[in-house]
Amino acid sequence: MMDKQAKIYVAGHRGMVGSAIVRELERQGYTNIITRAHRELDLTRQEAVESFFAAEQPEYVFLAAAKVGGIVANSESPADFMYQNMILEMNVIHSAWQNGCKKLEFLGSSCIYPRLAPQPMPESSLLTSALEETNEAYALAKISGLKYCTYLNKQYGADYISVMPTNLYGPNDNYHPTHSHVLPALIRRFHEAKEAHLPAVTCWGDGSPLREFLYVDDLANLCVFLMNNYSGNETVNAGTGKEITIKELAKLVAATVGYTGEILWDTAKPNGTPRKLLDVSKAKALGWQYQTELADGLRLAYADFLNNPARMER
């Protein structure tokens, strides 16, 4: 168990996941949380990361920093996604180990699993077949971070763990019109259509893919729970165990936003992975369960969108 006064570094504290972890740590009474903005510490610069860890000596690390994006961003910039994610995670994990960090938790993504993995996807399906091509570069980087943690455990007796979240949403999400993930992209698109009184909104693909969504504050709760209650080389899936088609999701988002126009589908655009449901039995067996249902989380996410003055610029 982490002591309430333990020095805890949250990498990526300004992102959706990192900021949620900071909120959860504060909610639980942890008082010595270290953060650094990108302008203060560029995690892709090895010397800077090494100097930071040598000076601060954090006891625990939550590695939530990453370059993230949706299908468009991943397809347009695979080299950037692979290099930036791999270099920053290797810098942080290696420096944490070099400086005697007691425990590190690496945040990955469900895209590490094969495109046609058995559904729901168990942790054991990792590296059993080919990845989804549209986000392969990002997935390879995340797999490398996960495996480096495992190898440090095996070779040096480290206590480094990883958690693989499903699709996330909630406060501080990225609502960029082309580089965001599906749920925040739909929130922005339907909101703008409502404001402009547009008669119809066109969404990508045919709406058939199935997706699972986890409210980010629920993930943060699991992250702190795992840091205190889990050690092991195998990752832990983070999800709800429930799924919804993109077509039904679009209807739900439109209703939440208050858009009443027609929803059209551009089948010339890619669908992505046909199904991505995580097997969450491992997290349940450890004693954790998600709390926020999708309809409730969507209302909270839309309220955050409306209260975020910079949402249109991101």
C-alpha angles and dihedrals in degrees: 000000000000114000112239089240096045116128106253124186118203109195111205096022093161094058126086095262098038094049090050091052090051090051091050094047090050091046089055093049104258108153108182105065118157122204136170128194118226091254088057097044126016104202092202090066108085097199092050092050093047091051092049094052093044091053100040102033096199115202095208132026131198106195103204098140115115145137103251139177146140132268095293096050093045092048095047098045112027094146091053092048093050098044100042095045095044096046096046095047093046091049093051098042094045094046091047090054093045091054098048100255107184095217139356129194118204119205114214135162138251088244087082088081122087119273091243099034117151112275124270090033115233122205088249092066091077113126095359096121144349123320128235104277097219093065101021095122093054091045093051091052092050092047089053092053092048092049093047089057089050093049092050088052093050099041102035107018095249121163100226120148137182137212125200113207126200120226108321134206139167142084117010094016123159112256099180109151095235108011100052129096122262102268099048089041090056092047091054095042095051092042092053091045090052092049092048093043091234115179094219144017123209118214129193123264126356098298094245102114116105119228138182122215130200124192107240096232088058089054091050090053089053092047093057090042092054093046088057100036112027138066124167147111096249118082123242121233118230117204148100101258088234129107140194133190117251087240092057090043090055090053091049093049092047090052092047092050093042098242113152102179129106123288114219130186128222103210091185088074121081123266096205121210110001095224135007113178119152125220100234097179091110094058090045091051089053088056104260129125131174117247110195121080117213097249091051093044092050091056090051092046093050091049088053090049091053092048095048107092093191096051095107093053097051 
